[in-house]
Amino acid sequence: MNELIAIFLGMVLINNFILVRFLGLCPFFGVSKKLSSAVSMGIAVTFVMTIASIATWLIYHYILIPFDIEYMYIIIFILVIATLVQIIELFIKKTNIALYFSFGIYLPLITTNCAVLGITLILVYQDYSFLGSVVAALGAGLGFTLVLAMMSGIRERLELANAPKAMKGLPIAFITATLLGLAFSGFGGMI
């Protein structure tokens, strides 16, 4: 149990996908302008990460390894992720059209989000158990959501700030991301 807690906290705080591994930066800067869109994107990415990790762990351990075709894992993982994203996109389009339009191009881009593929590959390399993989994927997704929500809240406040014209928009967002990364680096010795 302690190992699972350590894996979870490690993925959320210490090995955060955005601030430490620099994965998923496209939606981080693209969707973090509005808190509601950021939280929704974070939940969608968390869901895809978790389900993709479950599916790819099972496929890797019960199909690819027994048939000695582990070399195909990247192609298989990409296909699994693309399928899951299409299902989620259809579901969101049917249930909440406003949310679907607020995502814009970023929802289909979850397919190519390096954070989603990254978690599946990391879980293969780290050789976690099934439960460890689920906990790690959930932690990585929640860490992604946490940082995305924090950044969007800060960016909403920065829109009202009296910043120099040259610093408005992405320049101040990059500086803010740097400061968030420094803050999260303080968690490094925690586990």
Backbone torsions as a table, in degrees:
resi	resn	phi	psi	omega
1	MET	NA	-42.5	179.1
2	ASN	-63.3	-34.4	178.8
3	GLU	-64.9	-40.5	178.8
4	LEU	-66.6	-38.2	176.8
5	ILE	-65.0	-41.6	178.5
6	ALA	-64.0	-40.8	177.5
7	ILE	-62.4	-46.0	-178.4
8	PHE	-61.5	-52.7	-179.3
9	LEU	-64.3	-35.3	177.4
10	GLY	-62.0	-41.4	180.0
11	MET	-73.6	-35.5	-178.6
12	VAL	-73.6	-48.4	-169.6
13	LEU	-106.3	-47.6	-169.9
14	ILE	-84.3	-46.2	-179.7
15	ASN	-107.7	44.9	-177.7
16	ASN	-57.2	133.6	-174.0
17	PHE	-64.0	-35.4	-177.8
18	ILE	-82.8	-50.3	-170.0
19	LEU	-85.1	-23.8	-178.3
20	VAL	-108.9	-46.9	-177.5
21	ARG	-91.3	-10.3	179.7
22	PHE	56.7	40.4	176.4
23	LEU	-107.7	139.9	178.7
24	GLY	82.3	28.5	-177.9
25	LEU	-72.1	-27.7	-179.5
26	CYS	-60.6	-54.6	177.2
27	PRO	-69.9	-26.1	179.4
28	PHE	-59.7	-45.4	179.4
29	PHE	-88.6	-24.7	-176.3
30	GLY	-82.9	-34.9	-173.7
31	VAL	-105.8	-4.1	-173.0
32	SER	-86.4	20.2	178.7
33	LYS	-83.6	-24.2	-176.6
34	LYS	-133.3	131.0	-174.0
35	LEU	-60.6	-43.3	-177.1
36	SER	-63.6	-41.6	178.1
37	SER	-67.3	-38.4	-179.1
38	ALA	-65.4	-44.6	179.8
39	VAL	-65.9	-42.0	178.4
40	SER	-62.5	-43.5	178.1
41	MET	-64.5	-40.9	178.4
42	GLY	-61.7	-41.2	178.3
43	ILE	-65.6	-42.7	178.9
44	ALA	-63.0	-43.6	179.4
45	VAL	-66.3	-40.4	177.8
46	THR	-61.1	-44.4	179.0
47	PHE	-61.8	-47.4	-179.5
48	VAL	-64.2	-42.6	178.9
49	MET	-59.1	-46.2	-176.7
50	THR	-67.2	-49.5	-179.2
51	ILE	-66.1	-41.1	179.0
52	ALA	-64.0	-38.1	179.3
53	SER	-67.5	-39.6	176.3
54	ILE	-62.5	-50.4	-177.6
55	ALA	-63.2	-45.4	-176.8
56	THR	-71.1	-33.0	176.5
57	TRP	-63.3	-45.8	179.6
58	LEU	-64.2	-44.7	179.6
59	ILE	-63.1	-43.6	-177.8
60	TYR	-64.5	-46.3	-174.6
61	HIS	-82.3	-25.5	-176.1
62	TYR	-110.2	-9.2	177.7
63	ILE	-123.1	-55.4	-173.4
64	LEU	-68.4	-45.7	-179.6
65	ILE	-68.1	-49.7	-179.1
66	PRO	-60.4	-33.8	180.0
67	PHE	-92.5	6.4	176.3
68	ASP	56.6	43.5	177.6
69	ILE	-126.0	40.4	-179.5
70	GLU	-60.8	-24.7	-177.9
71	TYR	-63.3	-15.3	-179.6
72	MET	-92.4	7.8	-171.7
73	TYR	-61.9	-37.2	-178.1
74	ILE	-65.6	-45.0	179.3
75	ILE	-62.7	-45.1	179.8
76	ILE	-63.0	-43.9	-179.1
77	PHE	-62.4	-41.4	178.9
78	ILE	-63.4	-41.5	177.8
79	LEU	-63.1	-41.6	178.8
80	VAL	-63.2	-45.8	-179.5
81	ILE	-63.3	-44.2	-179.9
82	ALA	-61.5	-41.0	178.6
83	THR	-63.9	-45.5	179.7
84	LEU	-62.3	-41.3	-179.7
85	VAL	-65.0	-39.5	178.4
86	GLN	-63.0	-40.2	178.4
87	ILE	-64.5	-44.5	179.3
88	ILE	-64.6	-41.6	179.4
89	GLU	-60.7	-44.3	177.7
90	LEU	-63.1	-40.5	179.9
91	PHE	-63.8	-46.7	-179.6
92	ILE	-65.6	-39.2	179.7
93	LYS	-63.1	-36.5	-179.5
94	LYS	-77.7	-33.4	-172.7
95	THR	-96.8	-32.6	-175.7
96	ASN	-147.3	88.2	-174.9
97	ILE	-65.9	-33.1	178.6
98	ALA	-65.2	-42.1	177.2
99	LEU	-64.6	-39.9	178.4
100	TYR	-58.5	-45.1	-179.8
101	PHE	-74.0	-27.9	178.1
102	SER	-69.2	-30.0	176.3
103	PHE	-69.7	-35.2	-178.3
104	GLY	60.2	-132.7	-177.5
105	ILE	-74.5	-15.0	-173.1
106	TYR	-73.7	-23.2	177.8
107	LEU	-67.7	-51.3	176.3
108	PRO	-65.0	-23.2	179.9
109	LEU	-72.9	-9.8	173.5
110	ILE	-59.3	-30.5	177.5
111	THR	-56.0	-41.5	-178.2
112	THR	-100.9	10.2	177.8
113	ASN	-66.2	119.5	-176.0
114	CYS	-66.0	-21.4	177.9
115	ALA	-67.3	-37.9	-179.3
116	VAL	-69.2	-47.6	176.3
117	LEU	-66.5	-36.2	-179.3
118	GLY	-59.8	-43.6	-178.9
119	ILE	-65.1	-38.8	-179.9
120	THR	-66.5	-38.6	179.0
121	LEU	-71.3	-40.7	178.8
122	ILE	-62.0	-39.6	-179.7
123	LEU	-66.5	-32.0	175.5
124	VAL	-68.6	-45.3	-177.7
125	TYR	-69.3	-36.4	-178.7
126	GLN	-78.7	-15.5	178.8
127	ASP	55.4	48.0	175.7
128	TYR	-70.8	157.0	171.3
129	SER	-69.8	174.9	179.7
130	PHE	-60.5	-49.9	-179.4
131	LEU	-64.9	-39.1	176.5
132	GLY	-61.7	-37.6	178.2
133	SER	-66.5	-41.5	179.0
134	VAL	-64.4	-44.8	180.0
135	VAL	-64.6	-42.1	179.2
136	ALA	-63.8	-42.9	179.8
137	ALA	-66.4	-42.0	177.7
138	LEU	-63.7	-43.1	177.8
139	GLY	-63.7	-41.8	178.4
140	ALA	-63.6	-41.8	178.8
141	GLY	-66.8	-41.7	178.4
142	LEU	-69.1	-34.4	174.1
143	GLY	-64.3	-40.9	175.7
144	PHE	-60.1	-46.5	-179.7
145	THR	-64.8	-42.7	179.7
146	LEU	-58.8	-49.7	-177.9
147	VAL	-68.5	-38.7	177.8
148	LEU	-62.2	-43.1	179.2
149	ALA	-67.5	-41.9	177.9
150	MET	-60.9	-45.7	-178.4
151	MET	-64.5	-40.9	-179.0
152	SER	-67.7	-38.2	176.1
153	GLY	-62.3	-41.6	178.2
154	ILE	-67.0	-42.7	-179.0
155	ARG	-66.1	-34.4	175.8
156	GLU	-63.3	-39.6	177.4
157	ARG	-69.5	-36.8	-179.1
158	LEU	-67.5	-25.8	176.9
159	GLU	-61.7	-29.6	-179.4
160	LEU	-90.7	-10.3	-177.1
161	ALA	-75.4	154.2	178.8
162	ASN	-91.5	76.8	-179.4
163	ALA	-98.3	153.6	175.6
164	PRO	-58.9	150.0	-176.2
165	LYS	-56.6	-38.7	-178.7
166	ALA	-68.1	-19.0	-177.5
167	MET	-98.2	-8.2	-178.2
168	LYS	-69.8	148.6	177.1
169	GLY	83.8	-130.5	-175.0
170	LEU	-65.5	-37.0	179.8
171	PRO	-56.8	-46.1	179.4
172	ILE	-71.1	-28.6	176.5
173	ALA	-66.4	-40.2	177.6
174	PHE	-65.6	-40.5	177.9
175	ILE	-65.1	-41.6	177.7
176	THR	-62.6	-42.8	178.1
177	ALA	-62.0	-38.9	177.7
178	THR	-62.0	-44.8	179.6
179	LEU	-66.4	-37.1	174.6
180	LEU	-62.8	-42.2	177.9
181	GLY	-61.2	-41.6	176.8
182	LEU	-63.5	-41.0	179.0
183	ALA	-63.6	-42.8	-179.3
184	PHE	-71.2	-23.7	178.7
185	SER	-66.3	-19.0	176.0
186	GLY	-66.2	-20.2	177.8
187	PHE	-79.1	-6.1	-173.2
188	GLY	-54.2	-38.0	-178.1
189	GLY	-93.9	10.7	-174.3
190	MET	-70.7	-40.5	-176.5
191	ILE	-113.1	NA	NA
